[in-house]
Structures are given as structure tokens and as C-alpha cells.
Amino acid sequence: MSKEDALPRYLIEVEHEPNANGCGTIVREFLDTGSHYLSHAEWGCEDGVHKAWMIVETEDRAQAKAVVPPFMRAQAKIIRLRRFFTDEMGAILESHRGDSGP
């Protein structure tokens, strides 16, 4: 599969209450909904970051959001990811000419 044929990738980030009750509640909700998000997500709770992340390949942003259980969708962040290849760097620099970014 070429890089043009690949499905878009999205980073899904879901935050929950920063305490033991928040962690327990979110895990119970995921278990009750049967969401595979629970078993495929990476969680930051043990390091004090009460968020979960997962990368999915889907046709579009709406499908990525549908991976999140309904009760969490409103606060979920869906970020399209893009890997840039060496042969694209010139075009990327040209398209960002004049930006005052970092």
C-alpha cells in the first residue's frame, strides 16, 4: 500500500476526572458500553495525567469519533495525524512561508 492509499490516522484523546473515583467511573462506563477503546487505549493515570489516547485508522473524523463511547464524545479531542516524508519537505516549507510559528 502506498502512502497515498493509507487510511487517515487520528489521535483520540479523552480526559476524565483527576481522582480515583474518576478513573473508576470511566473504566466502569467503558466496560458497560463494551467499548474496545478500554483495551486499546493508552492511559496516563498512573503518572497523574488523567487522559486516555488511542490512534485509529478510519475513513474520516466522524468515524474516529464514533470509536469513543457516546457518553465521552462531547469532550473527546480528535486530531488528524500526518507523517511527512523527506520528499515532501520542500513543498511543506514552501506552503508555510511567512508563518511566524515557533
C-alpha positions in Angstrom: 0.0 0.0 0.0 1.4 3.4 -0.9 1.3 6.4 1.4 -1.5 7.8 -0.7 -3.6 4.7 -0.3 -3.4 4.6 3.5 -6.4 5.5 5.6 -6.2 8.7 7.6 -4.9 8.3 11.1 -6.4 10.1 14.1 -5.3 10.5 17.6 -8.2 10.3 20.0 -7.8 12.0 23.4 -10.3 11.6 26.2 -9.9 13.3 29.6 -11.6 12.3 32.9 -11.8 13.5 36.5 -8.3 13.5 38.1 -9.1 11.3 41.0 -9.6 7.6 41.9 -13.4 8.0 41.6 -13.0 9.5 38.1 -10.7 6.7 37.0 -13.1 4.0 38.4 -16.1 5.7 36.8 -14.6 5.9 33.4 -13.4 2.3 33.4 -16.9 1.1 34.5 -18.5 3.2 31.8 -16.2 1.7 29.1 -16.9 -1.8 30.4 -20.6 -1.2 30.4 -20.6 0.0 26.8 -18.4 -2.9 25.6 -16.0 -0.4 24.1 -12.8 -1.7 22.7 -11.4 1.7 23.5 -10.7 0.4 27.0 -8.4 -2.3 25.9 -6.7 -0.4 23.1 -6.1 2.9 24.7 -3.0 4.1 26.5 -3.8 5.7 29.9 -1.8 8.4 31.8 -3.5 8.0 35.2 -0.5 6.3 36.9 1.6 9.4 36.0 -1.1 11.9 37.2 -2.4 12.7 33.7 -6.0 11.6 33.7 -6.4 11.1 29.9 -6.5 8.2 27.5 -5.1 8.2 24.0 -5.6 5.9 21.0 -4.6 6.1 17.4 -7.1 4.7 14.9 -7.2 4.5 11.1 -10.6 5.4 9.8 -12.1 7.0 6.7 -12.8 10.3 8.4 -13.0 12.3 11.6 -16.7 11.2 12.2 -15.7 7.5 12.2 -12.8 8.2 14.6 -15.2 10.0 17.0 -17.6 7.0 16.7 -14.9 4.8 18.4 -15.4 6.8 21.6 -18.3 5.7 23.8 -21.3 8.1 23.4 -21.0 9.5 26.9 -17.4 10.7 26.2 -17.8 12.0 22.6 -18.5 15.6 23.5 -15.2 16.1 25.3 -13.1 13.9 23.1 -10.4 15.5 21.0 -9.9 14.1 17.6 -6.6 15.1 15.9 -5.7 14.0 12.4 -2.1 12.8 12.2 0.1 13.1 9.2 3.6 11.8 8.8 5.7 13.9 6.4 8.2 12.2 4.2 11.6 13.6 3.1 10.5 14.1 -0.5 7.6 16.3 0.7 9.7 18.7 2.9 10.3 21.3 0.1 6.6 21.7 -0.5 5.9 21.8 3.2 8.4 24.6 3.7 7.0 26.5 0.7 3.4 26.2 1.9 4.4 27.6 5.4 6.5 30.5 4.1 5.6 33.6 6.0 4.3 31.7 9.0 5.6 33.1 12.3 5.5 29.8 14.1 7.9 28.6 16.7 
